[in-house]
Amino acid sequence: MNTTSPSPLHSRERALVLGGGGSTGNAWLIGVVAGLFDARLDVTEADLTIGTSAGSTAAAQITGAPPAELLAAILDAVPQQRSAPAGPGRAPLRPVVNHLERINKIIAEAQDVADMRRRMGAAALEMDAASDGSWSTQWRDTVSARLPRQDWPERAVLITAVDARSGEPVVFDRGSGVGLADAVAASCSSGLPYRIRDGRYIDGGYRSNADNADLAAGYGRVLVLSPFGGKSLQPLEWGTHLATQVDELRAGGSRVETIFPDAHSEHMFGANAMDLSLRPSAARAGYEQGKSLAGQLTGFWS
């Protein structure tokens, strides 16, 4: 882990970035935060928390309940299968591999990240037109049940998404006029678009990358937890990779630390990111990482 000297102007402000990574990514994030907490490093006290996709769920969770409680809920949950059959009014759950193939095709055809977002939005709207329109309500119920509280926390939290119609990036916060559960549901919508009033929104990971660490610009200390290990499907020349954003943050005076899953747990992410049966293992792996890294991060964070 590398750090640079911060600008004195921002040295007291801390940002926590929680990246996307599917169901296993969410469990790993909770595990890392809980491990750090048990080792006496409380990152839930960040001045700003940025959540994308699965990280948006984690952001809402850690600002609403103690890390140990969230971790226990994952470890004590009844074992689940990877997916459930489609029901009335629900779009069939497609294999993750097919989903990745669709994303790769859109990226290959896009000219830049803005064009990619527009194409992703158009594809989502096309699927939405073929549905019965009930998915958003069902998805909101699912997301809402995962959150320990339904109101925005007092501490600053940013939740990322993309406007499916325009392709423009969207960032929700407590002043956006959108409920916390709606913001998280939008940020986690990687297939069909999520409806908020007249708007349609897709996954925040399409904004730039699965982490969106650039939103922490101006903060003296930035800790990035990235379930996908900073990996991106987008071309390097687009300038959206996490490594590029970290370099830009450091150039602006921020000290930045990143935590990626250990090599022995990488199989739980990527194509296996939606495998619910792997959540306990991902959470345990994250917890052990958090505990082992707390000593190295205490001086940085505190």
NORLIN-V677422 format. One record per residue. N is the residue number from 1. RES is the residue in one small letter. OMEGA is omega in whole degrees, 0 to 359 (999 if undefined). D_FIRST is the distance of its C-alpha to the first C-alpha in whole Angstrom. Layout:
N RES OMEGA D_FIRST
N RES OMEGA D_FIRST
//
This chain:
1 m 183 0
2 n 176 4
3 t 174 7
4 t 181 11
5 s 182 14
6 p 171 15
7 s 181 19
8 p 182 21
9 l 186 23
10 h 191 20
11 s 183 18
12 r 183 20
13 e 185 20
14 r 178 17
15 a 176 17
16 l 181 16
17 v 181 16
18 l 186 17
19 g 177 18
20 g 180 21
21 g 176 21
22 g 183 25
23 s 178 26
24 t 178 24
25 g 177 21
26 n 180 22
27 a 179 23
28 w 179 19
29 l 179 18
30 i 179 21
31 g 180 20
32 v 181 16
33 v 179 17
34 a 178 20
35 g 177 18
36 l 182 16
37 f 180 19
38 d 176 21
39 a 174 18
40 r 173 20
41 l 185 17
42 d 180 19
43 v 177 17
44 t 178 21
45 e 179 21
46 a 177 19
47 d 177 22
48 l 174 21
49 t 181 20
50 i 181 20
51 g 178 22
52 t 177 23
53 s 178 25
54 a 177 24
55 g 176 21
56 s 175 24
57 t 179 26
58 a 179 23
59 a 179 23
60 a 181 27
61 q 186 27
62 i 175 24
63 t 181 26
64 g 182 29
65 a 179 29
66 p 180 27
67 p 181 24
68 a 179 26
69 e 179 29
70 l 179 27
71 l 180 25
72 a 180 29
73 a 178 31
74 i 184 28
75 l 182 29
76 d 183 33
77 a 176 34
78 v 181 36
79 p 181 35
80 q 176 35
81 q 184 36
82 r 183 34
83 s 178 36
84 a 180 40
85 p 179 43
86 a 178 44
87 g 180 46
88 p 177 49
89 g 183 47
90 r 175 44
91 a 178 42
92 p 177 42
93 l 183 38
94 r 177 37
95 p 181 35
96 v 181 31
97 v 178 32
98 n 179 35
99 h 179 33
100 l 178 30
101 e 179 33
102 r 180 34
103 i 180 31
104 n 180 31
105 k 180 34
106 i 179 34
107 i 181 31
108 a 182 33
109 e 185 35
110 a 179 34
111 q 181 34
112 d 185 30
113 v 179 28
114 a 177 31
115 d 178 34
116 m 180 32
117 r 179 32
118 r 180 35
119 r 177 36
120 m 179 34
121 g 180 36
122 a 179 39
123 a 179 39
124 a 179 38
125 l 178 41
126 e 177 43
127 m 181 42
128 d 181 43
129 a 181 46
130 a 181 47
131 s 180 46
132 d 175 48
133 g 184 46
134 s 187 46
135 w 183 42
136 s 180 40
137 t 179 42
138 q 181 41
139 w 179 38
140 r 178 38
141 d 179 39
142 t 181 37
143 v 182 34
144 s 181 36
145 a 181 36
146 r 186 32
147 l 180 32
148 p 176 32
149 r 185 34
150 q 180 35
151 d 179 35
152 w 176 32
153 p 177 30
154 e 179 31
155 r 185 27
156 a 177 26
157 v 176 25
158 l 179 25
159 i 185 26
160 t 174 26
161 a 177 29
162 v 176 31
163 d 185 35
164 a 184 36
165 r 183 39
166 s 185 38
167 g 182 34
168 e 177 33
169 p 179 30
170 v 174 31
171 v 178 29
172 f 171 30
173 d 185 30
174 r 179 33
175 g 185 35
176 s 182 35
177 g 179 38
178 v 180 37
179 g 182 36
180 l 181 33
181 a 178 34
182 d 180 35
183 a 180 32
184 v 179 30
185 a 178 33
186 a 183 32
187 s 183 29
188 c 185 29
189 s 183 32
190 s 179 31
191 g 175 35
192 l 178 37
193 p 179 37
194 y 184 37
195 r 170 40
196 i 187 40
197 r 181 43
198 d 183 44
199 g 176 41
200 r 187 39
201 y 178 35
202 i 189 32
203 d 179 29
204 g 178 26
205 g 178 24
206 y 181 27
207 r 173 26
208 s 174 23
209 n 185 21
210 a 185 20
211 d 180 18
212 n 182 19
213 a 181 16
214 d 180 18
215 l 179 21
216 a 180 18
217 a 179 19
218 g 178 20
219 y 186 18
220 g 180 16
221 r 183 13
222 v 177 12
223 l 183 11
224 v 174 11
225 l 188 13
226 s 179 14
227 p 180 16
228 f 177 17
229 g 180 13
230 g 181 14
231 k 179 17
232 s 176 20
233 l 185 24
234 q 178 24
235 p 181 25
236 l 183 22
237 e 176 25
238 w 178 25
239 g 183 22
240 t 184 21
241 h 179 18
242 l 181 15
243 a 178 13
244 t 179 16
245 q 178 16
246 v 178 12
247 d 181 13
248 e 177 16
249 l 180 15
250 r 178 13
251 a 179 16
252 g 176 18
253 g 180 16
254 s 166 14
255 r 186 11
256 v 172 9
257 e 178 6
258 t 174 7
259 i 177 8
260 f 175 11
261 p 176 14
262 d 181 14
263 a 184 16
264 h 180 19
265 s 183 19
266 e 181 19
267 h 182 23
268 m 183 23
269 f 182 22
270 g 183 23
271 a 181 27
272 n 188 27
273 a 181 25
274 m 179 29
275 d 185 30
276 l 181 30
277 s 181 31
278 l 183 27
279 r 180 26
280 p 180 27
281 s 179 25
282 a 179 22
283 a 178 22
284 r 179 22
285 a 178 19
286 g 180 17
287 y 180 18
288 e 177 17
289 q 180 14
290 g 180 14
291 k 184 16
292 s 184 13
293 l 186 10
294 a 181 12
295 g 180 13
296 q 186 9
297 l 186 9
298 t 180 13
299 g 180 13
300 f 188 11
301 w 186 13
302 s 999 16
//
